[in-house]
């Protein structure tokens, strides 16, 4: 009888210990893993512009990847000057993580991060995460898009070389045009990388650039493209958010020998016989890493597939952050797909120094700040996500007023 009581007592103690053990494990898991992450997106535009549509695709990828473990809310058409108007609605959403998608938001977003330390804020294309006061909950991220623009330039250069062989262009007078948003380093880096890609195929090429002083102005972008086409530019590319330049190329194709290179999304649907190719940043790569980090209660940068420094993260072709799309098989030069594959592989291996060659350049706001690329290549995105190349190349790139 005593043995039975002792066995019962031992069994009871063992059961209690097992229950306590698994309870503690469950509590530890709950402590280290969140069940749901509430994510807010702040968009400068909406789905009508390729730039915002590209971010919206990343949001959709996050929703599909994490299912009921993520809840999302989005704010559209938020301009830099009126971002404060969404303040109450944003923080009433009880969000855990905020993705801000316009460079112009960054100062406000960093201030909000300071006011709300329990929320993680991720600023796309920003450059202030590691500057001045570094906050644990404020981050920058961006893909090394200069790689994509360079490859798109190689494709455009191959097309230009084909047009020269066909007698449609003179090699002694070949020009390309670029519809640019603002004279920021990000934009200058982009059009210089594109120029270098074309130059690798046609060394006699020169470039014209027009700033529209807006990220998203269809009419101005279309007008700028039209002006450069009429100036004799046979390839038009862009760092602007609408399809205006692509439409201009399509409308003028019968009068001028012109093709277009897009950004953020394929533009073949609006320029079926002039759009060669587009490049874009795949924002989903970082956003999914950030959500995963939140779910696991880890630092965001510790989960990033790519490179990082402090609270800044970036990646290129090799990390899936940069992509090419919309290769128009009907109009690209013969051998383009093989050329793309070869160029991308060389970029991944570090065999191409994009910002190098027999060029000098100046900072447009400080002419005493110069660079000589024939002596030392400029290593873009070597230490941060935001582009830093800010020199307008002498003689070969002309900024039109």
C-alpha positions as CSV (number, residue, x, y, z in Angstrom):
1,X,0.0,0.0,0.0
2,X,2.9,2.3,0.9
3,X,4.6,1.5,-2.4
4,X,1.4,2.4,-4.3
5,X,1.2,5.8,-2.5
6,X,4.9,6.4,-3.2
7,X,4.4,5.5,-6.9
8,X,1.4,7.8,-7.2
9,X,3.3,10.6,-5.5
10,X,6.3,10.1,-7.8
11,X,4.1,10.0,-10.9
12,X,2.3,13.2,-9.8
13,X,5.6,15.0,-9.2
14,X,6.9,13.8,-12.6
15,X,3.8,14.9,-14.3
16,X,3.9,18.3,-12.7
17,X,7.6,18.7,-13.7
18,X,6.8,17.7,-17.3
19,X,3.9,20.1,-17.5
20,X,6.1,22.9,-15.9
21,X,8.9,22.1,-18.4
22,X,6.8,22.4,-21.5
23,X,5.0,25.5,-20.1
24,X,8.4,27.2,-19.6
25,X,9.4,26.2,-23.2
26,X,6.1,27.5,-24.5
27,X,6.6,30.8,-22.6
28,X,10.1,31.1,-24.0
29,X,8.9,30.5,-27.5
30,X,6.2,33.1,-27.0
31,X,8.7,35.5,-25.7
32,X,11.1,35.0,-28.6
33,X,8.4,34.7,-31.4
34,X,5.6,37.1,-32.2
35,X,2.4,35.6,-33.4
36,X,1.4,38.5,-35.6
37,X,3.3,41.5,-37.0
38,X,1.3,44.5,-38.0
39,X,3.0,46.3,-40.9
40,X,2.2,49.8,-42.3
41,X,3.3,51.0,-45.7
42,X,3.6,54.7,-46.6
43,X,3.6,55.3,-50.4
44,X,4.4,58.5,-52.3
45,X,2.0,57.5,-55.1
46,X,-0.3,54.6,-56.0
47,X,-0.5,51.7,-58.5
48,X,-0.7,54.1,-61.4
49,X,3.1,54.8,-61.2
50,X,5.7,52.1,-61.7
51,X,7.7,53.2,-58.7
52,X,4.9,52.7,-56.2
53,X,3.5,49.7,-58.0
54,X,6.9,48.0,-57.6
55,X,6.7,48.5,-53.8
56,X,3.1,47.3,-53.8
57,X,4.3,44.0,-55.4
58,X,6.7,43.7,-52.5
59,X,3.9,44.2,-50.0
60,X,1.9,41.5,-51.8
61,X,4.9,39.1,-51.6
62,X,5.1,39.7,-47.8
63,X,1.4,39.0,-47.4
64,X,1.6,35.8,-49.5
65,X,4.7,34.6,-47.7
66,X,3.5,35.1,-44.1
67,X,-0.2,34.7,-44.5
68,X,-2.2,35.2,-41.2
69,X,1.1,36.0,-39.3
70,X,1.1,39.5,-40.8
71,X,-1.5,42.2,-41.0
72,X,-0.9,45.2,-43.3
73,X,-2.2,48.7,-43.8
74,X,-1.2,51.1,-46.6
75,X,-1.3,54.9,-47.0
76,X,-1.2,56.1,-50.7
77,X,-0.4,59.3,-52.4
78,X,1.4,60.7,-49.4
79,X,3.6,63.6,-50.4
80,X,6.7,64.7,-48.6
81,X,5.2,68.0,-47.6
82,X,2.0,66.5,-46.1
83,X,3.3,63.3,-44.5
84,X,2.2,64.7,-41.1
85,X,-1.4,64.4,-42.2
86,X,-1.3,60.6,-41.7
87,X,0.3,60.7,-38.3
88,X,-2.9,60.0,-36.2
89,X,-4.1,57.2,-38.6
90,X,-0.7,55.6,-38.8
91,X,-0.2,55.2,-35.0
92,X,-3.9,54.4,-34.5
93,X,-3.2,51.3,-36.6
94,X,-1.2,49.8,-33.7
95,X,1.6,48.9,-36.2
96,X,4.8,47.1,-35.2
97,X,6.8,47.9,-38.4
98,X,6.6,50.7,-40.8
99,X,8.0,50.8,-44.4
100,X,8.5,54.3,-45.7
101,X,9.1,54.4,-49.5
102,X,10.1,58.0,-50.5
103,X,13.5,59.6,-49.8
104,X,11.7,62.8,-48.9
105,X,10.1,61.1,-45.9
106,X,13.3,60.2,-44.1
107,X,13.7,63.2,-41.7
108,X,10.1,62.9,-40.5
109,X,10.3,59.1,-40.2
110,X,13.5,59.3,-38.2
111,X,11.8,61.8,-35.8
112,X,8.7,59.5,-35.5
113,X,11.1,56.6,-34.7
114,X,12.5,58.7,-31.9
115,X,9.0,59.4,-30.6
116,X,7.9,55.7,-30.9
117,X,10.8,53.5,-29.8
118,X,8.6,50.3,-29.7
119,X,8.0,50.5,-33.4
120,X,10.6,49.6,-36.1
121,X,10.8,52.1,-39.0
122,X,12.5,51.1,-42.3
123,X,13.2,53.9,-44.7
124,X,13.8,53.0,-48.4
125,X,16.4,54.9,-50.3
126,X,17.4,56.8,-47.2
127,X,20.9,57.8,-46.1
128,X,20.5,59.0,-42.5
129,X,20.2,55.8,-40.3
130,X,23.9,55.9,-39.3
131,X,24.2,59.7,-39.3
132,X,24.1,61.8,-36.2
133,X,21.9,60.1,-33.7
134,X,21.6,56.4,-34.4
135,X,18.3,54.8,-33.3
136,X,17.8,51.1,-32.6
137,X,14.5,51.2,-34.3
138,X,15.3,53.2,-37.5
139,X,16.8,51.6,-40.6
140,X,17.7,52.4,-44.2
141,X,17.6,50.0,-47.1
142,X,18.1,50.0,-50.9
143,X,19.3,47.8,-53.8
144,X,22.4,48.6,-55.7
145,X,20.4,49.7,-58.7
146,X,23.5,51.1,-60.5
147,X,24.1,47.4,-61.5
148,X,20.7,47.1,-63.2
149,X,21.1,50.5,-64.9
150,X,24.5,49.5,-66.2
151,X,23.2,46.2,-67.7
152,X,20.2,48.0,-69.2
153,X,22.8,50.5,-70.7
154,X,24.7,47.6,-72.2
155,X,21.5,46.3,-73.8
156,X,20.7,49.8,-75.1
157,X,24.3,50.1,-76.4
158,X,24.0,46.8,-78.3
159,X,20.9,48.1,-79.9
160,X,22.6,51.4,-80.9
161,X,25.5,49.4,-82.3
162,X,23.0,47.4,-84.4
163,X,21.4,50.6,-85.7
164,X,24.8,52.0,-86.7
165,X,25.5,48.8,-88.7
166,X,22.1,49.1,-90.4
167,X,23.0,52.7,-91.4
168,X,20.2,54.2,-89.3
169,X,22.7,56.2,-87.2
170,X,26.2,57.7,-87.6
171,X,28.8,56.5,-85.2
172,X,30.3,60.0,-85.1
173,X,27.1,61.5,-83.8
174,X,25.2,59.3,-81.4
175,X,23.4,60.6,-78.4
176,X,21.3,59.2,-75.6
177,X,18.8,61.1,-73.4
178,X,17.9,60.7,-69.7
179,X,14.8,62.0,-67.9
180,X,16.0,62.7,-64.4
181,X,14.0,63.6,-61.3
182,X,16.4,65.7,-59.2
183,X,20.2,66.4,-59.2
184,X,20.6,64.0,-56.2
185,X,23.5,61.6,-55.9
186,X,21.1,58.7,-56.4
187,X,19.9,60.1,-59.7
188,X,23.4,61.2,-61.0
189,X,24.8,57.7,-60.0
190,X,21.9,56.1,-62.0
191,X,22.3,58.0,-65.2
192,X,26.1,57.7,-65.1
193,X,25.9,53.9,-64.7
194,X,23.5,53.8,-67.6
195,X,25.8,55.9,-69.7
196,X,28.7,53.6,-68.8
197,X,26.7,50.6,-70.0
198,X,26.0,52.2,-73.4
199,X,29.6,53.5,-73.6
200,X,30.9,49.9,-73.2
201,X,29.3,49.1,-76.6
202,X,29.5,52.5,-78.4
203,X,32.5,54.6,-77.1
204,X,31.6,57.6,-79.1
205,X,28.2,58.1,-77.4
206,X,27.3,61.3,-75.5
207,X,24.3,62.0,-73.2
208,X,21.8,64.7,-72.5
209,X,20.0,65.0,-69.2
210,X,16.9,67.0,-68.2
211,X,15.8,67.3,-64.6
212,X,12.1,67.6,-64.2
213,X,12.4,68.5,-60.5
214,X,9.7,66.0,-59.5
215,X,9.7,62.3,-58.8
216,X,6.3,61.9,-60.5
217,X,5.1,64.3,-63.2
218,X,3.8,62.6,-66.3
219,X,3.5,65.8,-68.4
220,X,7.0,67.1,-67.6
221,X,8.6,63.7,-68.1
222,X,7.0,63.2,-71.5
223,X,7.9,66.7,-72.5
224,X,11.5,66.3,-71.5
225,X,11.8,63.0,-73.4
226,X,10.2,64.6,-76.5
227,X,12.7,67.5,-76.4
228,X,15.7,65.2,-76.3
229,X,14.4,62.9,-79.0
230,X,14.0,66.1,-81.2
231,X,17.6,66.9,-80.3
232,X,18.7,63.7,-81.9
233,X,18.8,61.3,-78.9
234,X,18.1,57.8,-80.1
235,X,17.8,56.1,-76.7
236,X,15.8,57.6,-73.8
237,X,16.0,56.3,-70.3
238,X,14.7,57.6,-67.0
239,X,14.9,58.0,-63.2
240,X,11.4,59.2,-62.8
241,X,8.2,57.5,-61.7
242,X,5.8,57.6,-64.6
243,X,5.5,56.2,-68.1
244,X,5.7,59.6,-69.7
245,X,9.1,59.1,-71.4
246,X,8.1,55.7,-72.7
247,X,4.9,57.1,-74.2
248,X,6.9,59.9,-75.9
249,X,9.2,57.4,-77.5
250,X,6.3,55.3,-78.8
251,X,4.5,58.3,-80.2
252,X,7.6,59.6,-82.0
253,X,9.0,56.3,-83.3
254,X,7.7,56.8,-86.9
255,X,9.4,60.2,-87.1
256,X,12.7,59.5,-85.2
257,X,14.8,56.3,-84.7
258,X,14.3,56.0,-81.0
259,X,14.0,53.3,-78.3
260,X,13.3,53.4,-74.6
261,X,14.7,51.9,-71.4
262,X,12.4,51.8,-68.4
263,X,12.6,51.7,-64.6
264,X,10.7,49.9,-61.9
265,X,8.5,47.9,-64.2
266,X,8.2,46.7,-67.8
267,X,6.9,49.4,-70.1
268,X,6.3,47.2,-73.1
269,X,2.5,47.5,-72.7
270,X,2.7,51.3,-73.4
271,X,5.7,51.2,-75.7
272,X,5.4,47.8,-77.5
273,X,7.8,48.7,-80.4
274,X,10.2,51.0,-78.5
275,X,10.7,49.6,-75.0
276,X,13.9,47.5,-74.9
277,X,14.2,46.5,-71.2
278,X,13.7,47.8,-67.7
279,X,15.5,47.4,-64.4
280,X,14.2,47.5,-60.9
281,X,15.0,47.0,-57.2
282,X,13.2,43.9,-55.7
283,X,12.1,45.4,-52.4
284,X,10.5,42.2,-51.3
285,X,13.9,40.7,-50.5
286,X,14.5,43.2,-47.7
287,X,10.9,43.5,-46.6
288,X,10.5,39.8,-46.0
289,X,13.7,39.6,-44.1
290,X,12.5,42.5,-41.9
291,X,9.2,40.9,-41.2
292,X,10.9,37.6,-40.4
293,X,13.2,39.4,-37.9
294,X,10.1,40.9,-36.2
295,X,8.4,37.6,-35.9
296,X,11.5,36.1,-34.3
297,X,12.3,39.2,-32.2
298,X,15.7,39.6,-33.8
299,X,17.5,42.6,-35.1
300,X,16.5,43.3,-38.7
301,X,20.0,43.5,-40.1
302,X,20.8,40.1,-38.6
303,X,18.2,38.5,-40.9
304,X,19.1,40.5,-44.0
305,X,20.3,38.5,-47.0
306,X,22.8,41.0,-48.4
307,X,25.2,43.5,-46.8
308,X,24.7,45.8,-43.9
309,X,26.5,48.3,-41.8
310,X,24.9,49.4,-38.6
311,X,21.2,50.1,-39.4
312,X,21.8,50.2,-43.1
313,X,21.3,47.3,-45.6
314,X,21.7,46.7,-49.3
315,X,22.2,44.1,-52.0
316,X,22.6,43.6,-55.7
317,X,22.1,40.9,-58.4
318,X,24.0,38.4,-56.2
319,X,21.5,38.8,-53.4
320,X,18.3,39.0,-55.5
321,X,17.8,42.8,-54.7
322,X,18.2,43.9,-58.3
323,X,16.4,42.5,-61.4
324,X,16.0,43.0,-65.1
325,X,12.6,42.7,-66.7
326,X,10.7,43.4,-69.9
327,X,13.3,42.2,-72.4
328,X,11.5,43.0,-75.7
329,X,12.6,40.1,-77.8
330,X,11.0,41.7,-80.9
331,X,13.4,44.7,-81.0
332,X,16.5,44.0,-78.9
333,X,19.7,43.3,-80.8
334,X,20.7,39.7,-81.7
335,X,22.6,38.1,-78.9
336,X,21.1,40.3,-76.2
337,X,20.1,37.6,-73.8
338,X,23.6,36.1,-73.8
339,X,25.1,39.6,-73.3
340,X,22.8,40.2,-70.3
341,X,23.8,36.8,-68.8
342,X,27.5,37.5,-69.3
343,X,27.4,41.0,-67.9
344,X,25.3,40.1,-64.8
345,X,27.7,37.2,-64.0
346,X,30.7,39.5,-64.3
347,X,29.1,42.1,-62.0
348,X,28.4,39.3,-59.5
349,X,32.0,38.3,-59.6
350,X,33.3,41.9,-59.2
351,X,34.9,41.8,-62.7
352,X,33.4,45.0,-63.9
353,X,34.2,48.4,-62.3
354,X,31.2,50.5,-63.6
355,X,32.5,53.9,-62.5
356,X,35.8,53.8,-64.3
357,X,37.4,54.8,-67.6
358,X,38.9,57.9,-69.3
359,X,36.6,60.4,-67.6
360,X,36.7,63.3,-65.2
361,X,33.8,64.9,-63.5
362,X,32.6,67.6,-61.2
363,X,30.0,68.0,-58.4
364,X,27.4,70.3,-59.9
365,X,27.0,72.2,-56.7
366,X,30.7,72.4,-55.9
367,X,32.9,72.6,-59.0
368,X,36.1,72.3,-56.8
369,X,35.0,68.8,-55.9
370,X,36.3,66.7,-58.9
371,X,37.0,63.1,-59.8
372,X,39.3,61.4,-62.2
373,X,38.0,57.9,-63.0
374,X,41.0,57.1,-65.2
375,X,43.2,56.9,-62.0
376,X,40.9,55.3,-59.5
377,X,37.5,53.6,-60.0
378,X,34.7,54.9,-57.8
379,X,33.3,52.0,-55.8
380,X,29.6,52.6,-55.5
381,X,27.6,51.1,-52.6
382,X,30.9,49.9,-51.0
383,X,29.9,51.0,-47.6
384,X,26.2,52.1,-47.6
385,X,23.0,51.5,-49.4
386,X,22.4,55.0,-50.8
387,X,24.3,55.9,-53.9
388,X,27.2,58.3,-53.4
389,X,28.5,59.0,-57.0
390,X,27.6,62.7,-57.6
391,X,29.8,63.9,-60.4
392,X,28.6,65.0,-63.8
393,X,31.1,63.7,-66.4
394,X,33.0,66.3,-68.3
395,X,32.5,66.6,-72.1
396,X,30.2,63.5,-72.5
397,X,27.2,64.4,-70.3
398,X,25.3,67.6,-70.8
399,X,22.7,68.8,-68.4
400,X,20.1,70.9,-70.3
401,X,18.2,73.7,-68.7
